[in-house]
């Protein structure tokens, strides 16, 4: 099939594109290659995709309405995996307008492309951050997510609402993917694992928020990719018995679905750091700090719906996943 993968030079987008290409699919990847983090890392990811004969890369900003429209007209995609976005909870406090452009306008442009070109299935990146002030654990897609605590989270909730609208109005099958703290080789430099590894190798202190007592459902990249590849085959169907009063927020009378993609085994930030210390053979110098604005104390994914749909449960443990990341980091940066 012919896929569009947005954010193809990004962490998750690169891995998904590589998996689809390895399976013999045609992939068109787009990315705006912005400088939110090191562009050289994005280019290095693309260098691994370019040898595939069925891969095409187009530098394009999601907020470019006519550019995105022309892309859809030119390629006639069978399916779209929309992973491009302005990422980062903390950065949304500093540069909120970047999130309006990439995550709101960009998502709408993708929806319009799917609408006018009869795309068979749209999968798009949401986030565990939509759970916001929710305290019931584990987080379930059956629960309301109306109280985000960052603009980033609010844009991801908005993406789900926009997608439902297009599923309802135009019968576009859409699947939202709520990612839980994804990590692994080729990861993002703005995330804790990358920052901690760089600082520890350099002998510098690491900033540990809430004194390391936050709990996160860290999810390894290969598990995320496996879930996405399986879900793209499962096209949402309308549930004619569904009602707002009695149905789950994750389903609908429209061809709309939302899933949690998480490991379901949350660990404390301090335990995560201990696994990194073991992999590096270095004891971290810790700068213990209070909670940051926009953060939440705990995340934990109820993935029962994912398992029911695909028969797959993410299960890579943090020690294995962090060891794989450290091996990649040492090789890539030659340290």
Secondary structure, DSSP 8 states (H G I E B T S, - for coil): -EEEEETTTSHHHHHHHHHHHHTT-EEEEEE---SSS-HHHHHHHHHHHHTSTTEEEEE--TT-HHHHHHHHHHH--SEEEE------TTHHHH-HHHHIIIIIIHHHHHHHHHHHTT-SEEEEEEEGGGGTT--SSSB-TTS-----SSHHHHHHHHHHHHHHHHHHHH---EEEEEE--EESTT--TTSHHHHHHHHHHTT-EEEEEGGGT-EE--EEHHHHHHHHHHHTTS-----TT--TTTS-TT--SSSEEEEEE--S--EEHHHHHHHHHHHHT---EEEEE---TT--SB--B--HHHHHHHS------HHHHHHHHHHHHHHHHT-
